[in-house]
């Protein structure tokens, strides 16, 4: 099943679809968010992605200890409602952000976190909807998003095989025209040793869907490796400057890093090519420098062929090296100069040894 987003076909044969995730890196500034869209476009990304939620649609304010972040994250000690208030993209900016993306010719996407966000985005004609990894278990949200007839990109994060299967089933049964999956590790930042990228080809084998990577590691290695394993989509967080701070800055790429990553992704995908044996067009000329049997010193007419006067050397043009044992002991039917190729027509009867 291919995924088509904004006229772009996404599958394992096409160059990976690169998404610059802006997330909380807007820093509460419309101007900075517009600058991020330009940076993503200039870096060569195919799409920019927003997130649409409010503190009240993603959590509730509570003094219960479960609502206080802990566990060694970047946000330990923060109250969930406060973190999401800081991270929230003001929805009223969206029309201007969409207009800017459309003007630049870069696709825009967003993650809705409740049905009101789905409605809001569909009203703006969002080309596809992204389901965040923490929301993969919210099957009612997935079903509602699927009813809008938009392709769905689902991050799998911590999901088990059964949970992924349930999300795909909910999406397709509810009308999603196509689904793609993103392997990701829902740590922020993610530990490269816990990425388990070999799951990407396994996921393609299980579900026969486009599979990509939502990459929360620092650096480019995981994303490049994912492309080598067949990833069709790469999502990477983008910030103008990590030194600006913000909830997601520590594991986000800066514009020059994203530009370099996009170039590497394109190069790696091109290098994958297709299954081929034999010379490529660029190798055709090199065939001339294979080994063949040639005279390594002048040979007189009637002289016996031996290891002293004929060897396997570069370039090609003579008999194949494997014919050496067959020609040893035969006589030369003509005078052969040093360096000339040995051909059957140059050889006469076998000389008694």
VOBA-1610 file (N, C-alpha, C; in pm, whole numbers, padded with zeros to 5 digits, always signed):
BEGIN
Unk+00085-00120+00000Unk+00000+00000+00000Unk+00089+00125+00000Unk+00077+00205-00104Unk+00150+00332-00108Unk+00074+00439-00030Unk+00147+00540+00014Unk+00087+00656+00078Unk+00107+00774-00017Unk+00002+00851-00042Unk+00014+00970-00126Unk-00020+01091-00039Unk+00078+01180-00025Unk+00061+01300+00058Unk+00090+01421-00029Unk-00010+01504-00047Unk+00009+01629-00122Unk+00065+01601-00262Unk+00017+01493-00323Unk+00061+01457-00457Unk+00191+01379-00463Unk+00253+01355-00349Unk+00381+01285-00343Unk+00358+01139-00302Unk+00400+01045-00386Unk+00388+00903-00354Unk+00502+00863-00262Unk+00466+00797-00154Unk+00564+00755-00054Unk+00566+00603-00049Unk+00677+00545-00090Unk+00698+00402-00079Unk+00847+00374-00079Unk+00884+00247-00074Unk+01025+00212-00058Unk+01108+00240-00182Unk+01045+00263-00297Unk+01122+00290-00419Unk+01149+00438-00441Unk+01076+00524-00371Unk+01091+00668-00387Unk+01189+00723-00283Unk+01252+00837-00312Unk+01337+00899-00209Unk+01256+00924-00082Unk+01314+00903+00035Unk+01239+00920+00160Unk+01178+01059+00173Unk+01060+01061+00230Unk+00985+01183+00257Unk+01035+01238+00390Unk+01098+01355+00387Unk+01162+01411+00507Unk+01070+01517+00570Unk+01037+01495+00695Unk+00948+01584+00769Unk+01029+01658+00876Unk+01022+01789+00874Unk+01082+01870+00980Unk+00974+01897+01085Unk+00990+01836+01201Unk+00895+01851+01311Unk+00929+01978+01389Unk+00835+02074+01389Unk+00860+02201+01458Unk+00823+02193+01605Unk+00723+02114+01638Unk+00688+02084+01776Unk+00685+02209+01862Unk+00754+02206+01977Unk+00752+02319+02070Unk+00859+02422+02039Unk+00931+02404+01928Unk+01042+02495+01899Unk+00999+02631+01844Unk+00869+02654+01841Unk+00819+02788+01803Unk+00853+02892+01910Unk+00875+02846+02036Unk+00913+02934+02147Unk+00815+03049+02169Unk+00689+03025+02132Unk+00588+03128+02156Unk+00595+03245+02063Unk+00666+03231+01950Unk+00687+03342+01858Unk+00639+03303+01718Unk+00544+03377+01665Unk+00498+03353+01529Unk+00612+03377+01430Unk+00689+03482+01452Unk+00800+03513+01361Unk+00902+03399+01358Unk+00932+03342+01475Unk+01027+03231+01481Unk+00972+03108+01410Unk+00841+03086+01422Unk+00780+02971+01355Unk+00784+02987+01204Unk+00758+03106+01156Unk+00769+03131+01012Unk+00914+03112+00965Unk+01009+03153+01049Unk+01150+03135+01015Unk+01185+02986+01009Unk+01126+02908+01098Unk+01149+02763+01097Unk+01097+02700+00967Unk+00982+02746+00920Unk+00928+02693+00794Unk+01024+02722+00680Unk+01078+02843+00677Unk+01176+02878+00574Unk+01302+02793+00588Unk+01347+02771+00712Unk+01467+02691+00734Unk+01447+02548+00687Unk+01328+02493+00713Unk+01298+02357+00668Unk+01300+02348+00516Unk+01240+02446+00453Unk+01237+02449+00306Unk+01377+02461+00249Unk+01456+02551+00304Unk+01592+02572+00253Unk+01682+02450+00278Unk+01651+02374+00382Unk+01728+02253+00411Unk+01693+02137+00319Unk+01584+02151+00244Unk+01544+02046+00151Unk+01441+01950+00205Unk+01383+01980+00323Unk+01278+01894+00377Unk+01156+01897+00285Unk+01083+01787+00285Unk+00962+01778+00204Unk+00840+01837+00274Unk+00844+01839+00407Unk+00727+01885+00483Unk+00770+01945+00616Unk+00685+02032+00667Unk+00696+02077+00805Unk+00575+02023+00879Unk+00594+01994+01008Unk+00483+01939+01085Unk+00464+02019+01214Unk+00338+02046+01241Unk+00298+02113+01364Unk+00232+02012+01456Unk+00195+02057+01575Unk+00115+01979+01667Unk+00000+02066+01715Unk-00118+02008+01717Unk-00235+02086+01758Unk-00302+02020+01879Unk-00284+02087+01991Unk-00346+02046+02118Unk-00357+02170+02204Unk-00429+02158+02312Unk-00426+02257+02418Unk-00401+02181+02548Unk-00358+02249+02653Unk-00339+02177+02779Unk-00464+02100+02821Unk-00580+02158+02793Unk-00704+02095+02836Unk-00747+01977+02750Unk-00696+01970+02626Unk-00734+01857+02541Unk-00634+01742+02549Unk-00518+01767+02610Unk-00418+01662+02618Unk-00400+01610+02761Unk-00442+01691+02860Unk-00431+01649+02999Unk-00529+01731+03081Unk-00524+01715+03211Unk-00598+01801+03304Unk-00502+01847+03412Unk-00530+01960+03472Unk-00444+02006+03581Unk-00482+01932+03709Unk-00384+01872+03770Unk-00411+01792+03890Unk-00288+01792+03979Unk-00310+01788+04108Unk-00201+01777+04205Unk-00162+01633+04232Unk-00230+01540+04167Unk-00194+01399+04182Unk-00051+01380+04136Unk+00030+01303+04208Unk+00172+01287+04171Unk+00193+01230+04031Unk+00097+01160+03977Unk+00112+01106+03842Unk+00124+01216+03737Unk+00078+01335+03769Unk+00081+01445+03673Unk+00209+01528+03683Unk+00301+01486+03770Unk+00431+01551+03783Unk+00535+01463+03712Unk+00606+01519+03615Unk+00698+01439+03532Unk+00819+01398+03612Unk+00857+01271+03594Unk+00976+01218+03660Unk+01032+01106+03572Unk+01136+01042+03619Unk+01188+00926+03546Unk+01311+00955+03463Unk+01375+01069+03486Unk+01499+01098+03415Unk+01480+01164+03280Unk+01370+01233+03258Unk+01345+01300+03131Unk+01402+01442+03134Unk+01396+01507+03018Unk+01436+01648+03011Unk+01345+01738+03092Unk+01226+01688+03124Unk+01123+01775+03182Unk+01089+01736+03326Unk+01178+01658+03390Unk+01150+01613+03527Unk+01116+01731+03619Unk+01012+01711+03696Unk+00967+01811+03792Unk+00854+01898+03741Unk+00837+01902+03608Unk+00732+01987+03552Unk+00595+01923+03569Unk+00494+02007+03582Unk+00356+01961+03583Unk+00311+01947+03437Unk+00241+01839+03404Unk+00203+01815+03264Unk+00133+01934+03203Unk+00039+01992+03274Unk-00038+02103+03218Unk+00053+02222+03188Unk+00151+02245+03272Unk+00244+02356+03248Unk+00333+02329+03127Unk+00382+02206+03114Unk+00466+02171+02999Unk+00389+02191+02870Unk+00265+02143+02867Unk+00188+02153+02743Unk+00143+02297+02715Unk+00127+02377+02818Unk+00097+02519+02796Unk+00215+02587+02728Unk+00336+02551+02767Unk+00455+02609+02705Unk+00474+02556+02563Unk+00444+02428+02542Unk+00470+02365+02413Unk+00363+02395+02308Unk+00245+02433+02350Unk+00132+02448+02258Unk+00158+02554+02151Unk+00130+02516+02028Unk+00132+02612+01917Unk-00002+02687+01918Unk-00003+02818+01925Unk-00131+02891+01921Unk-00206+02859+01792Unk-00326+02806+01804Unk-00400+02763+01686Unk-00431+02878+01591Unk-00443+02999+01645Unk-00479+03112+01558Unk-00367+03146+01461Unk-00247+03098+01485Unk-00137+03120+01390Unk-00149+03031+01266Unk-00222+02924+01277Unk-00216+02818+01176Unk-00246+02866+01034Unk-00350+02946+01010Unk-00374+02989+00871Unk-00255+03061+00810Unk-00187+03147+00890Unk-00072+03217+00836Unk+00045+03121+00811Unk+00063+03024+00900Unk+00170+02925+00881Unk+00144+02840+00757Unk+00020+02800+00739Unk-00017+02720+00621Unk+00004+02801+00493Unk-00037+02927+00496Unk-00019+03012+00378Unk+00129+03027+00343Unk+00213+03039+00445Unk+00357+03053+00419Unk+00415+02924+00361Unk+00373+02810+00416Unk+00420+02682+00363Unk+00375+02665+00218Unk+00250+02698+00191Unk+00198+02686+00055Unk+00273+02778-00041Unk+00306+02898+00005Unk+00379+02992-00080Unk+00518+02938-00116Unk+00581+02872-00019Unk+00714+02816-00042Unk+00710+02685-00120Unk+00594+02621-00120Unk+00583+02492-00189Unk+00628+02375-00104Unk+00624+02392+00028Unk+00658+02282+00118Unk+00530+02231+00182Unk+00514+02100+00187Unk+00394+02039+00243Unk+00387+02067+00394Unk+00267+02081+00446Unk+00250+02096+00590Unk+00164+01983+00643Unk+00194+01940+00761Unk+00120+01834+00829Unk+00102+01873+00974Unk+00020+01799+01045Unk+00008+01824+01188Unk-00041+01699+01258Unk-00012+01694+01388Unk-00063+01588+01476Unk-00179+01643+01557Unk-00299+01589+01539Unk-00411+01628+01625Unk-00413+01539+01749Unk-00454+01596+01860Unk-00455+01519+01984Unk-00596+01499+02039Unk-00695+01548+01967Unk-00834+01521+02005Unk-00921+01554+01884Unk-01048+01516+01884Unk-01133+01538+01767Unk-01147+01684+01727Unk-01141+01778+01821Unk-01154+01919+01782Unk-01034+01961+01697Unk-00918+01907+01728Unk-00800+01938+01647Unk-00812+01875+01509Unk-00867+01754+01502Unk-00891+01691+01371Unk-00980+01781+01287Unk-01091+01826+01344Unk-01185+01912+01270Unk-01116+02041+01224Unk-01038+02100+01313Unk-00969+02224+01282Unk-00875+02206+01163Unk-00798+02098+01164Unk-00700+02074+01059Unk-00766+02037+00927Unk-00870+01956+00933Unk-00940+01916+00811Unk-01003+02037+00744Unk-01052+02132+00825Unk-01109+02255+00769Unk-01005+02336+00693Unk-00877+02317+00728Unk-00767+02386+00658Unk-00709+02299+00546Unk-00775+02186+00520Unk-00735+02095+00412Unk-00596+02038+00434Unk-00570+01992+00555Unk-00443+01927+00584Unk-00428+01805+00493Unk-00310+01783+00432Unk-00295+01671+00338Unk-00292+01534+00406Unk-00246+01527+00530Unk-00239+01401+00603Unk-00234+01433+00752Unk-00273+01336+00831Unk-00273+01354+00976Unk-00172+01258+01038Unk-00099+01306+01137Unk+00001+01224+01206Unk-00052+01190+01346Unk-00050+01064+01379Unk-00088+01020+01513Unk+00040+01001+01593Unk+00052+01073+01704Unk+00173+01067+01785Unk+00184+00932+01855Unk+00305+00895+01894Unk+00328+00761+01948Unk+00251+00736+02078Unk+00235+00839+02160Unk+00163+00820+02286Unk+00013+00802+02261Unk-00034+00846+02145Unk-00177+00838+02112Unk-00213+00711+02034Unk-00117+00623+02007Unk-00148+00504+01928Unk-00249+00414+01997Unk-00260+00425+02130Unk-00357+00343+02202Unk-00494+00411+02209Unk-00505+00535+02160Unk-00633+00607+02160Unk-00707+00571+02032Unk-00762+00451+02028Unk-00829+00404+01906Unk-00949+00491+01867Unk-01025+00546+01963Unk-01132+00637+01919Unk-01079+00758+01842Unk-00965+00814+01885Unk-00907+00926+01811Unk-00864+00881+01671Unk-00802+00765+01662Unk-00759+00714+01531Unk-00880+00691+01441Unk-00984+00632+01497Unk-01104+00607+01415Unk-01163+00739+01365Unk-01169+00839+01453Unk-01227+00967+01411Unk-01141+01033+01304Unk-01011+01031+01324Unk-00922+01089+01222Unk-00939+01016+01089Unk-00955+00884+01094Unk-00968+00805+00972Unk-01096+00837+00896Unk-01201+00878+00967Unk-01328+00908+00899Unk-01318+01030+00810Unk-01211+01109+00824Unk-01197+01231+00746Unk-01140+01206+00607Unk-01105+01081+00578Unk-01056+01047+00445Unk-00914+01094+00417Unk-00838+01124+00521Unk-00700+01168+00504Unk-00605+01051+00531Unk-00491+01045+00461Unk-00391+00944+00498Unk-00345+00966+00641Unk-00312+00856+00708Unk-00265+00865+00846Unk-00121+00813+00854Unk-00038+00887+00925Unk+00098+00845+00957Unk+00100+00821+01107Unk+00129+00699+01148Unk+00117+00661+01288Unk+00254+00628+01345Unk+00296+00703+01447Unk+00420+00670+01518Unk+00392+00557+01615Unk+00482+00459+01617Unk+00456+00339+01697Unk+00519+00342+01835Unk+00631+00413+01851Unk+00690+00431+01983Unk+00697+00304+02065Unk+00632+00305+02179Unk+00638+00195+02276Unk+00541+00083+02244Unk+00467+00093+02133Unk+00357+00002+02104Unk+00405-00141+02078Unk+00328-00235+02127Unk+00352-00375+02099Unk+00300-00407+01958Unk+00336-00525+01909Unk+00285-00567+01779Unk+00132-00566+01778Unk+00071-00615+01885Unk-00075-00619+01892Unk-00135-00479+01892Unk-00071-00385+01961Unk-00122-00247+01965Unk-00110-00181+01828Unk+00001-00205+01759Unk+00016-00150+01624Unk-00089-00209+01532Unk-00110-00339+01542Unk-00209-00405+01458Unk-00348-00348+01483Unk-00379-00322+01609Unk-00511-00267+01643Unk-00526-00126+01586Unk-00420-00045+01592Unk-00427+00091+01538Unk-00446+00090+01386Unk-00373+00003+01318Unk-00388-00007+01172Unk-00529-00053+01138Unk-00577-00154+01209Unk-00712-00203+01183Unk-00817-00097+01205Unk-00803-00019+01313Unk-00899+00088+01341Unk-00896+00193+01231Unk-00777+00228+01185Unk-00764+00330+01081Unk-00827+00285+00950Unk-00792+00166+00904Unk-00841+00120+00773Unk-00990+00089+00777Unk-01038+00033+00887Unk-01180+00001+00897Unk-01266+00126+00904Unk-01205+00238+00947Unk-01282+00362+00963Unk-01268+00456+00845Unk-01199+00413+00741Unk-01199+00492+00618Unk-01069+00558+00578Unk-00961+00539+00654Unk-00834+00597+00612Unk-00794+00539+00476Unk-00764+00624+00377Unk-00730+00571+00246Unk-00595+00502+00242Unk-00506+00535+00335Unk-00374+00473+00342Unk-00315+00501+00479Unk-00223+00413+00520Unk-00157+00427+00649Unk-00008+00404+00630Unk+00072+00483+00697Unk+00216+00459+00708Unk+00251+00452+00855Unk+00357+00379+00885Unk+00402+00363+01023Unk+00540+00425+01040Unk+00564+00481+01157Unk+00696+00532+01190Unk+00750+00456+01310Unk+00863+00391+01291Unk+00935+00337+01405Unk+00987+00456+01485Unk+00980+00451+01614Unk+01043+00556+01695Unk+01066+00504+01834Unk+01157+00568+01902Unk+01178+00543+02044Unk+01128+00667+02116Unk+01037+00649+02208Unk+00972+00762+02273Unk+01049+00814+02393Unk+01180+00805+02386Unk+01265+00873+02482Unk+01308+01006+02422Unk+01333+01104+02507Unk+01365+01240+02460Unk+01483+01295+02539Unk+01605+01287+02487Unk+01641+01226+02358Unk+01644+01074+02367Unk+01637+01009+02253Unk+01639+00864+02248Unk+01784+00814+02250Unk+01806+00703+02318Unk+01937+00640+02324Unk+01957+00559+02196Unk+02062+00587+02117Unk+02084+00510+01994Unk+02086+00359+02017Unk+02130+00317+02136Unk+02137+00173+02165Unk+01999+00111+02184Unk+01896+00195+02193Unk+01760+00143+02211Unk+01672+00168+02088Unk+01732+00205+01975Unk+01653+00235+01856Unk+01600+00109+01787Unk+01678+00001+01790Unk+01636-00126+01730Unk+01582-00106+01589Unk+01665-00047+01506Unk+01623-00012+01370Unk+01596-00133+01282Unk+01645-00249+01321Unk+01615-00369+01243Unk+01465-00401+01245Unk+01392-00334+01333Unk+01246-00351+01335Unk+01182-00292+01210Unk+01250-00199+01143Unk+01190-00133+01025Unk+01160-00233+00914Unk+01257-00312+00866Unk+01221-00411+00764Unk+01125-00517+00816Unk+01132-00549+00946Unk+01037-00645+01002Unk+00894-00591+00996Unk+00877-00462+01025Unk+00744-00400+01017Unk+00691-00402+00875Unk+00777-00374+00779Unk+00732-00379+00639Unk+00687-00520+00604Unk+00758-00619+00656Unk+00721-00756+00627Unk+00589-00797+00689Unk+00562-00746+00810Unk+00438-00784+00879Unk+00317-00716+00818Unk+00327-00585+00788Unk+00207-00509+00750Unk+00205-00463+00604Unk+00313-00476+00531Unk+00316-00434+00391Unk+00268-00289+00375Unk+00320-00202+00461Unk+00289-00059+00458Unk+00420+00018+00451Unk+00416+00143+00403Unk+00538+00225+00414Unk+00577+00242+00560Unk+00704+00227+00588Unk+00755+00239+00725Unk+00870+00338+00724Unk+00870+00426+00823Unk+00976+00524+00835Unk+01026+00533+00977Unk+01094+00643+01006Unk+01152+00664+01139Unk+01120+00804+01187Unk+01064+00813+01308Unk+01057+00940+01379Unk+01173+00940+01475Unk+01273+01024+01446Unk+01403+01013+01510Unk+01421+01117+01621Unk+01432+01068+01743Unk+01454+01157+01858Unk+01597+01146+01911Unk+01685+01081+01835Unk+01825+01076+01879Unk+01893+01209+01847Unk+02007+01232+01909Unk+02090+01346+01876Unk+02184+01304+01763Unk+02187+01381+01655Unk+02273+01345+01543Unk+02197+01281+01430Unk+02271+01236+01328Unk+02211+01189+01204Unk+02225+01040+01181Unk+02303+00971+01262Unk+02337+00832+01232Unk+02214+00742+01223Unk+02121+00756+01317Unk+02005+00667+01319Unk+01919+00688+01195Unk+01898+00812+01156Unk+01815+00840+01038Unk+01879+00784+00911Unk+02010+00802+00898Unk+02079+00752+00779Unk+02074+00599+00775Unk+02095+00536+00891Unk+02086+00390+00897Unk+01945+00342+00863Unk+01844+00416+00908Unk+01706+00378+00879Unk+01679+00378+00729Unk+01733+00478+00659Unk+01715+00483+00514Unk+01779+00361+00449Unk+01897+00323+00497Unk+01964+00205+00443Unk+01882+00078+00467Unk+01798+00081+00570Unk+01712-00034+00600Unk+01576-00024+00533Unk+01556+00077+00451Unk+01433+00086+00374Unk+01330+00185+00424Unk+01368+00275+00515Unk+01271+00374+00565Unk+01223+00465+00453Unk+01091+00485+00445Unk+01030+00569+00342Unk+01003+00711+00390Unk+01007+00730+00521Unk+00980+00861+00582Unk+01083+00883+00692Unk+01136+01002+00700Unk+01223+01040+00812Unk+01167+01168+00873Unk+01140+01163+01002Unk+01093+01281+01075Unk+01201+01321+01176Unk+01237+01449+01175Unk+01342+01499+01264Unk+01300+01635+01318Unk+01317+01656+01446Unk+01281+01785+01507Unk+01379+01893+01460Unk+01325+02013+01439Unk+01404+02125+01389Unk+01390+02244+01483Unk+01504+02305+01517Unk+01506+02429+01594Unk+01599+02526+01524Unk+01578+02653+01545Unk+01669+02751+01486Unk+01806+02744+01553Unk+01805+02734+01685Unk+01930+02725+01763Unk+01899+02648+01891Unk+01977+02545+01917Unk+01953+02472+02042Unk+01974+02562+02164Unk+02062+02660+02148Unk+02090+02750+02261Unk+01970+02837+02297Unk+01870+02843+02207Unk+01748+02919+02239Unk+01668+02851+02348Unk+01691+02722+02369Unk+01618+02649+02471Unk+01477+02613+02426Unk+01401+02563+02519Unk+01265+02516+02490Unk+01254+02368+02518Unk+01132+02317+02529Unk+01111+02178+02570Unk+01180+02075+02481Unk+01192+02102+02350Unk+01244+02002+02257Unk+01381+02038+02200Unk+01438+02148+02243Unk+01558+02198+02177Unk+01675+02101+02187Unk+01689+02032+02299Unk+01809+01952+02324Unk+01827+01840+02223Unk+01717+01786+02168Unk+01730+01676+02073Unk+01686+01716+01932Unk+01682+01845+01905Unk+01643+01895+01773Unk+01766+01929+01690Unk+01750+01919+01557Unk+01857+01958+01465Unk+01849+02107+01438Unk+01964+02169+01418Unk+01969+02306+01370Unk+01962+02304+01217Unk+01931+02417+01152Unk+01910+02416+01007Unk+02025+02357+00925Unk+02150+02390+00959Unk+02263+02334+00883Unk+02271+02183+00901Unk+02238+02135+01019Unk+02240+01990+01044Unk+02130+01920+00966Unk+02013+01982+00960Unk+01905+01923+00881Unk+01940+01921+00733Unk+02001+02028+00685Unk+02042+02033+00545Unk+02140+01919+00513Unk+02236+01899+00601Unk+02333+01791+00583Unk+02265+01655+00589Unk+02170+01640+00681Unk+02098+01513+00693Unk+02018+01484+00567Unk+01948+01583+00515Unk+01868+01563+00394Unk+01959+01520+00279Unk+02074+01586+00265Unk+02167+01549+00158Unk+02215+01406+00175Unk+02245+01365+00298Unk+02289+01228+00324Unk+02178+01128+00295Unk+02055+01163+00332Unk+01942+01074+00307Unk+01926+01051+00157Unk+01934+01159+00080Unk+01920+01146-00066Unk+02033+01059-00123Unk+02153+01080-00073Unk+02268+01006-00125Unk+02259+00858-00089Unk+02221+00829+00034Unk+02209+00690+00077Unk+02100+00619-00001Unk+01985+00686-00019Unk+01878+00622-00095Unk+01921+00594-00238Unk+01990+00691-00300Unk+02038+00670-00436Unk+02136+00554-00443Unk+02218+00541-00337Unk+02317+00433-00335Unk+02252+00296-00321Unk+02135+00289-00261Unk+02067+00160-00247Unk+02034+00100-00383Unk+01988+00181-00475Unk+01962+00137-00611Unk+01867+00018-00616Unk+01900-00077-00702Unk+01820-00198-00720Unk+01913-00319-00711Unk+01854-00437-00706Unk+01935-00559-00708Unk+01994-00574-00849Unk+02126-00582-00856Unk+02193-00591-00986Unk+02318-00675-00973Unk+02342-00760-01074Unk+02469-00829-01088Unk+02526-00793-01224Unk+02658-00787-01235Unk+02719-00743-01358Unk+02750-00596-01353Unk+02815-00545-01458Unk+02862-00406-01453Unk+02749-00305-01463Unk+02767-00195-01389Unk+02680-00079-01406Unk+02728-00001-01527Unk+02649+00094-01578Unk+02697+00174-01691Unk+02832+00239-01665Unk+02853+00285-01542Unk+02979+00350-01509Unk+03097+00255-01501Unk+03068+00125-01492Unk+03175+00026-01484Unk+03213-00033-01619Unk+03133-00007-01721Unk+03157-00072-01850Unk+03300-00052-01898Unk+03353+00070-01886Unk+03488+00096-01934Unk+03593+00019-01855Unk+03561-00014-01730Unk+03659-00084-01646Unk+03674-00231-01684Unk+03579-00285-01761Unk+03592-00425-01804Unk+03722-00446-01881Unk+03770-00342-01947Unk+03892-00354-02028Unk+04015-00382-01943Unk+04006-00360-01813Unk+04124-00376-01728Unk+04121-00503-01644Unk+04028-00594-01681Unk+04033-00727-01621Unk+04156-00802-01674Unk+04186-00915-01614Unk+04301-00995-01659Unk+04265-01081-01780Unk+04366-01113-01856Unk+04355-01209-01966Unk+04494-01267-01992Unk+04500-01368-02079Unk+04629-01429-02113Unk+04698-01345-02220Unk+04823-01305-02189Unk+04903-01225-02281Unk+05049-01272-02279Unk+05115-01240-02388Unk+05258-01271-02396Unk+05334-01177-02303Unk+05420-01234-02219Unk+05498-01150-02127Unk+05642-01136-02176Unk+05673-01198-02288Unk+05797-01173-02360Unk+05773-01215-02504Unk+05855-01175-02600Unk+05835-01213-02739Unk+05835-01365-02756Unk+05740-01415-02837Unk+05728-01558-02862Unk+05752-01582-03011Unk+05842-01673-03045Unk+05872-01704-03186Unk+05766-01797-03242Unk+05749-01794-03372Unk+05658-01887-03439Unk+05704-02029-03413Unk+05614-02115-03369Unk+05645-02254-03339Unk+05692-02276-03197Unk+05714-02171-03121Unk+05762-02186-02983Unk+05650-02237-02894Unk+05684-02318-02796Unk+05586-02373-02705Unk+05542-02267-02603Unk+05413-02268-02574Unk+05358-02179-02471Unk+05390-02237-02334Unk+05450-02153-02249Unk+05485-02194-02112Unk+05451-02081-02016Unk+05471-02110-01887Unk+05450-02007-01784Unk+05552-01897-01794Unk+05660-01923-01870Unk+05763-01821-01883Unk+05730-01716-01987Unk+05644-01752-02084Unk+05615-01655-02190Unk+05469-01608-02195Unk+05383-01675-02122Unk+05241-01635-02118Unk+05194-01635-01973Unk+05130-01528-01933Unk+05072-01521-01800Unk+04937-01449-01805Unk+04864-01461-01692Unk+04742-01383-01672Unk+04781-01246-01620Unk+04757-01144-01700Unk+04791-01007-01661Unk+04678-00914-01704Unk+04680-00795-01653Unk+04592-00691-01705Unk+04655-00632-01830Unk+04578-00587-01931Unk+04432-00574-01939Unk+04365-00697-01999Unk+04232-00684-02022Unk+04155-00788-02089Unk+04190-00789-02237Unk+04123-00876-02310Unk+04144-00881-02455Unk+04191-01014-02505Unk+04258-01092-02417Unk+04302-01225-02456Unk+04210-01331-02400Unk+04256-01455-02407Unk+04178-01565-02351Unk+04161-01546-02200Unk+04055-01606-02147Unk+04029-01595-02003Unk+04141-01664-01925Unk+04175-01612-01807Unk+04281-01673-01727Unk+04262-01823-01702Unk+04137-01864-01693Unk+04110-02005-01666Unk+04152-02097-01781Unk+04185-02040-01896Unk+04228-02121-02011Unk+04378-02147-02010Unk+04448-02099-01909Unk+04594-02112-01909Unk+04640-02257-01920Unk+04581-02345-01839Unk+04624-02485-01842Unk+04598-02547-01978Unk+04497-02500-02051Unk+04467-02556-02183Unk+04569-02513-02289Unk+04626-02393-02275Unk+04717-02343-02379Unk+04862-02380-02352Unk+04897-02408-02226Unk+05034-02447-02196Unk+05067-02576-02272Unk+05178-02574-02341Unk+05221-02690-02418Unk+05183-02682-02564Unk+05096-02588-02601Unk+05063-02568-02742Unk+05173-02483-02806Unk+05178-02484-02936Unk+05280-02406-03006Unk+05219-02280-03063Unk+05302-02178-03075Unk+05258-02055-03136Unk+05256-02070-03287Unk+05148-02029-03350Unk+05138-02040-03497Unk+05193-01917-03567Unk+05238-01819-03488Unk+05297-01699-03545Unk+05387-01634-03442Unk+05464-01541-03483Unk+05544-01464-03388Unk+05452-01368-03312Unk+05464-01369-03180Unk+05377-01287-03095Unk+05464-01191-03016Unk+05433-01065-03024Unk+05509-00963-02953Unk+05471-00961-02805Unk+05565-00913-02724Unk+05535-00897-02580Unk+05415-00805-02563Unk+05321-00848-02478Unk+05202-00769-02449Unk+05082-00806-02535Unk+05102-00877-02647Unk+04989-00912-02732Unk+04899-01014-02663Unk+04769-01007-02689Unk+04678-01106-02630Unk+04697-01242-02696Unk+04677-01345-02618Unk+04682-01482-02669Unk+04541-01522-02708Unk+04525-01562-02836Unk+04396-01605-02889Unk+04409-01747-02943Unk+04299-01817-02952Unk+04305-01954-03006Unk+04365-01954-03147Unk+04339-01850-03222Unk+04391-01845-03359Unk+04543-01832-03364Unk+04604-01797-03250Unk+04749-01784-03244Unk+04818-01916-03210Unk+04743-02020-03184Unk+04799-02143-03132Unk+04782-02258-03228Unk+04884-02343-03231Unk+04880-02457-03318Unk+04874-02586-03237Unk+04937-02693-03289Unk+04929-02823-03225Unk+05001-02821-03090Unk+04968-02921-03009Unk+05036-02937-02881Unk+05173-02996-02904Unk+05273-02936-02843Unk+05411-02984-02854Unk+05433-03093-02751Unk+05501-03201-02791Unk+05532-03306-02696Unk+05616-03249-02581Unk+05574-03275-02461Unk+05645-03218-02348Unk+05747-03316-02294
//
